[in-house]
Amino acid sequence: LLQAKGTRIIFLFPPSRSNKRKDNNQLQLLSTHFFQLASTSGIPLLRADTSSVYSDSYFIDNFHLNEAGSRILSAQVAAFINSLANEDKQASPISN
């Protein structure tokens, strides 16, 4: 419905503490389904979960970023949205 009204949707798979990324079957199952959904729907996906930027010092618990981590993620999201907007501009014909 949102896409039909012109709203651009993106998926964000957030970072988590390194000890929760590995050997966590539920998280792996969720991520597999999430990535398949993004792929089959054609919705852009920002995977912050694979970034090496997020050391454990950026978390207040296993899944929630502290202020410094939130700033990094916000900058990544902004850059991702800007790159999508630039792709849209390049793909659009220029009208005279």
N, C-alpha and C positions, 0 to 999 in steps of 0.2 A: 504494500500500500504506500509506504513512504517513497519507494523508488518510483512508483507510478506518478507521484506528485512532484518528482524532480529532486527529491532529497537524496544526497549521496551518502551511502552507508559504508562504513569501514569496520572491520573486525580488529580487535586488539587482544592478543594473547599476552597477558602481563608477566612480568618477571616474578620469580619466587626464589627463596633462599636456596643455595646450591644443594644443601642436604635434602631438600624436598623435591628437587628435580629428578634425582637419580633414585632408582629402586622404589618409585612410588607408582604402583600399578594403576590406581584410580586416576592419578594425574595424567599418566601416559594414555590411558583409555580415553579420558576426556579430551586431551589434546588431539588424539587421532581423529576422533569424531568432529571436533571443531575445525581442524585443518581440511578434512574432507568436505565439510559444509561450505567453507570458504572457497575451495577449489571448484566445486560443482555449481555454486551459485554465481561465481565470477565477482564476488565481493572482495575488494582489496584487503589484505591481511598484514598487519604489523605484528611481527613476532619479537616481542621484547624478552621473551623467555630464553632466547638463545644468545642474548647479548652478554659479553664478558664484562661489561661495564659495572654490573650490579654485584658488587661484593657483599658479603653478609653484613658489612657495616652500614649498608643503606636500608636495612630493614628494622622495623620495630618488633616484628614477629616473623613467622615463616612466610607470610604472604603479603604483608602490608609494608609499604615503603615509608621511611621517615621523610622529613622535609627535604633533605638533600637528594634522596632517591627520587622523590616526587618531582623535583625540579628537572632532573635528568630525563625522566620519563616524559614530562610535559614538553621538553625540548625535542625529544624524539618524535612525539606525536605531531607537533607543529611542523617539523621538517617533513614528515611523511605526508601530511595533508598538503603542504606546499608543493611537494613533488607531484602529487596527484593533480593538483590544480595546474601545474606547469605542463603536465602531459595532456590535460584537457585543452589547454590553450594551443599547444602544438598540433593537436589533432583537429581542431576546429578550423574550417576555412576562413580566410580573412575576407571580410566584406568591404567593398569600396564604397 
